[in-house]
Amino acid sequence: MKYTIEFKRFDSEEGLLSEQETIERIKQVHYSKPSKKESKAFENANSWAKYAFENNGIYYVTFYENGDPIISVYSDDHSFQLQYLIEDEEGRIRVYLELTFLKFYLDKLFDDIFEPYPNNKVFLNGITIYSRNKQETSKKTIIFDLQKGIMNSKEIIYSKTNDIYNRLESSSEVNLSHNYFDAPKNYLDYEHLFDYEEIFKPEYLDIPMNQKEYIYKDGTRYYKDKDGNLIEDN
């Protein structure tokens, strides 16, 4: 492994918590009455992460490269999320990309049926892209619906200059056969998912860009016609 690791949770407001703080948060929120096995696993962050992986529990692990945190992983009972980290101009760590992978078929989870995907695969279910500059901030969320074979995309753009929100939405049929990836073999096995540029190659993932632009002003939603005119959306 070329990365160093710490079992820390990344929080958008608090930054990286210590391993002890991370463990305490997990216990308080999810395991207020731990079993004997869980209590023993909670003795240290490493043993808890290993136990949680093997028992579909909740844990965090952050990967460092040259001393800088680059990816923080959150894993729970049915999915895991990779948060790609960067230090901004103010010296704060922030997320610029999130990838969400499902371990089990989502439609069956509602019936408490944990059926894994075939061939030890996980399914790329969601992508969130954050960006910002001096003029605007944006958040683009893409959700893949395996049952319907469609991709729902939503982007919210806030203009600091004009103090308005623009909204881009689309729903398109896509080929989801490229959304399957090898499941982690152990509680640290995520490196094969780090190269998002490889995941986003057109031949691996189809992301059409036929979007409709919405603008929100004074509580009313408008859309732009082909000539750029604002039309109230009823």
Secondary structure, 3 states (H helix, E strand, C coil): CCCEEECCCEECCCEECCHHHHHHHHHHHHCCCCCHHHHHHCCCHHHHHHHHHHCCCCEEEEEEECCEEEEEEEECCCEEEEEEEEECCCCCEEEEEEEEEECECHHHHCCCCCCEEHHHEEEEEEEEEEEECCCEEEEEEEEEECCCCEEEEEEEEEECCCCEEEEEEEEEECCHHHHEEECCCCCCCCHHHCCHHHHCCCCCCCCCCCCEEEEEECCEEEEECCCCCEEECC
